[in-house]
């Protein structure tokens, strides 16, 4: 699951088992994470800089190994 700037991992009972806070600024330079996709053991997460509730810029896709969160 992604939040605005964080990534959380849950088990099959919906217990949080891992998190990485401020992943957007820390790894991508953006301040907003979009909806993630999972494929072949990797997480693909769009990141962008969001300003003035209307402008998205500096768009990137970050790739993470799902096992290491």
C-alpha positions as CSV (number, residue, x, y, z in Angstrom):
1,X,0.0,0.0,0.0
2,X,1.2,3.5,-0.7
3,X,0.4,6.7,1.1
4,X,1.4,10.1,0.0
5,X,5.0,9.5,0.9
6,X,5.1,6.0,2.5
7,X,5.0,2.4,1.6
8,X,3.6,-0.3,3.9
9,X,3.5,-4.0,3.7
10,X,0.7,-6.2,5.3
11,X,0.3,-9.9,5.8
12,X,-2.7,-11.9,4.7
13,X,-4.5,-11.0,8.0
14,X,-4.0,-7.2,7.4
15,X,-1.3,-6.8,10.1
16,X,1.4,-4.3,9.2
17,X,4.7,-6.2,8.8
18,X,6.9,-3.5,7.3
19,X,7.0,0.1,6.4
20,X,9.2,2.7,4.8
21,X,8.2,6.3,5.7
22,X,9.1,9.3,3.5
23,X,10.1,7.0,0.6
24,X,9.0,9.6,-1.9
25,X,11.4,12.4,-0.9
26,X,14.1,10.0,0.3
27,X,14.4,7.9,-2.9
28,X,12.7,9.8,-5.7
29,X,12.8,13.5,-4.9
30,X,9.0,13.7,-5.3
31,X,6.5,14.5,-2.6
32,X,3.6,12.2,-3.8
33,X,3.4,8.5,-4.5
34,X,0.8,7.1,-6.9
35,X,-0.8,3.7,-7.0
36,X,1.7,0.9,-7.1
37,X,1.9,-2.1,-9.4
38,X,3.5,-5.5,-8.6
39,X,5.1,-7.7,-11.2
40,X,7.6,-10.5,-10.9
41,X,8.7,-9.7,-7.4
42,X,9.1,-6.0,-8.0
43,X,7.0,-3.0,-6.9
44,X,6.6,-0.2,-9.5
45,X,5.7,3.0,-7.9
46,X,5.0,6.3,-9.7
47,X,6.4,9.4,-7.9
48,X,6.0,13.1,-8.7
49,X,6.2,16.5,-7.2
50,X,2.7,17.8,-6.4
51,X,2.1,21.5,-5.9
52,X,-0.9,23.8,-5.7
53,X,-3.4,20.9,-5.8
54,X,-3.2,21.0,-9.6
55,X,0.4,20.6,-10.8
56,X,2.3,17.4,-11.1
57,X,5.9,17.5,-12.3
58,X,9.2,15.6,-12.0
59,X,7.4,12.3,-12.7
60,X,9.4,9.1,-12.3
61,X,8.8,5.4,-11.6
62,X,10.7,3.9,-8.7
63,X,11.3,0.1,-8.7
64,X,11.8,-1.8,-5.5
65,X,12.4,-5.4,-4.6
66,X,9.1,-6.5,-2.8
67,X,11.0,-8.8,-0.4
68,X,13.2,-6.2,1.1
69,X,10.7,-3.3,1.6
